[in-house]
Amino acid sequence: MGFIGLCLLVGLSGATITTSALHAWYPHLKAPPLTPPIWVFPLVWTGFYIAIGVAGWMVWQRNGASHPLRLWGWQLAANALWVPCFFGLRSPPLALVDLLLMLGLVVMTIRAFRRVRRVAAWLMVPYLLWGVFAFYLNAGFTVLNPV
């Protein structure tokens, strides 16, 4: 499935940027309450990327290259930009702006998917919920670590 592969590629592309920052920069940040251990993130994101890929594939199967699928692509692109903003540029404020854009696109994608295939929309909901949690964490890092 190309859709799942594309989503996993987004995750892997961020891993190379994240690795160096995890040792040199991230450990020195003040973390907000409820910040999970770092090993949780790749596990959780792998599951989300698979679900996002399946959802995109389901909509493509039914609707082809359509407006809902373009929204899906835009939310994935915004997702891909978060790691370079947060870890690459070491800019939690910029990453927060990107995350806000991503969340808006995910909401629009879910709404568009719902009209095509409800189960595809539901596959995106855990990702949206985690995105809200990520927004909380990112906002916490922004506030606790002023530039």
C-alpha positions in Angstrom: 0.0 0.0 0.0 1.6 3.2 -1.2 -0.5 5.4 1.2 0.9 3.7 4.3 4.4 3.8 2.8 4.1 7.5 2.2 3.0 8.1 5.8 5.8 5.9 7.2 8.3 7.8 5.0 7.1 11.1 6.6 7.8 9.6 10.0 11.2 8.2 9.0 12.3 11.5 7.4 11.7 13.3 10.7 13.7 10.6 12.6 17.1 11.7 11.1 16.5 15.3 12.2 15.2 14.3 15.6 18.1 12.0 16.5 20.8 14.7 16.9 18.5 17.1 18.7 17.4 14.4 21.2 21.0 14.2 22.5 22.1 17.8 22.1 19.1 20.0 22.7 15.9 18.3 23.9 17.2 17.0 27.2 18.0 20.5 28.3 14.4 21.8 27.8 11.9 22.1 30.6 9.1 19.7 29.8 5.4 20.3 30.6 3.6 17.9 32.9 2.3 14.7 31.2 5.2 14.6 28.7 5.6 10.9 27.8 9.0 9.2 27.8 10.7 9.7 24.4 10.4 6.0 23.4 6.6 6.4 23.4 6.6 8.7 20.4 7.9 6.4 17.6 5.5 3.6 18.8 2.4 5.9 18.8 3.3 7.6 15.6 3.9 4.3 13.7 0.3 3.3 14.6 -1.1 6.7 13.6 0.8 6.7 10.3 -0.6 3.3 9.4 -4.2 4.4 10.2 -3.7 7.7 8.3 -2.4 5.7 5.3 -5.3 3.2 5.4 -7.8 6.1 5.7 -6.3 7.8 2.6 -6.3 4.6 0.7 -9.9 3.9 1.5 -11.0 7.3 0.3 -8.9 7.0 -2.8 -10.5 3.6 -3.5 -13.9 5.1 -3.5 -13.3 8.6 -4.8 -9.9 8.7 -6.6 -7.8 11.8 -6.6 -10.4 14.1 -5.1 -10.8 17.2 -2.8 -10.8 15.0 0.4 -7.6 13.3 -0.7 -5.9 16.7 -1.4 -6.8 17.7 2.1 -5.3 14.5 3.3 -2.1 15.3 1.5 -1.9 18.8 2.9 -2.4 17.6 6.5 0.4 15.1 5.9 2.7 17.8 4.5 2.0 20.0 7.6 2.7 16.9 9.8 6.0 16.4 7.9 7.0 20.1 8.7 6.6 19.8 12.4 9.8 17.9 13.1 12.1 20.3 11.1 10.4 23.2 12.9 10.7 21.8 16.4 13.9 19.8 16.3 15.7 21.0 13.2 15.2 24.7 13.8 14.8 24.2 17.5 11.8 26.5 17.4 8.9 25.3 19.5 6.9 28.5 18.6 7.2 27.9 14.9 6.3 24.2 15.4 3.3 25.4 17.4 2.1 27.4 14.4 2.6 24.5 12.1 0.7 22.2 14.5 -2.2 24.6 14.6 -2.3 24.5 10.8 -2.0 20.7 10.8 -4.9 20.3 13.3 -7.1 22.6 11.2 -6.3 20.5 8.1 -6.9 17.2 10.0 -10.4 18.5 11.1 -11.2 19.4 7.5 -9.9 16.1 6.3 -12.1 14.2 8.7 -15.1 16.2 7.7 -14.4 15.5 4.0 -13.7 11.8 4.6 -16.9 11.4 6.5 -18.8 12.3 3.3 -17.0 9.6 1.3 -16.3 6.8 3.8 -17.1 7.1 7.5 -14.7 4.5 8.7 -11.9 6.5 7.0 -12.9 9.5 9.0 -12.9 7.5 12.2 -9.4 6.2 11.5 -8.3 9.8 11.6 -9.9 10.7 15.0 -7.2 9.1 17.3 -4.6 11.1 15.3 -6.6 14.3 15.8 -6.8 13.6 19.6 -3.1 12.9 19.8 -2.5 16.1 17.8 -4.5 18.1 20.4 -2.3 16.5 23.1 0.8 17.3 21.0 -0.4 20.9 20.8 -0.6 21.0 24.6 2.9 19.6 24.9 4.3 22.0 22.2 2.6 25.0 23.9 4.1 23.9 27.2 7.6 23.7 25.7 7.1 27.1 24.1 6.0 28.7 27.4 8.6 26.9 29.6 11.5 27.5 27.3 11.2 31.1 26.0 13.6 31.9 23.1 
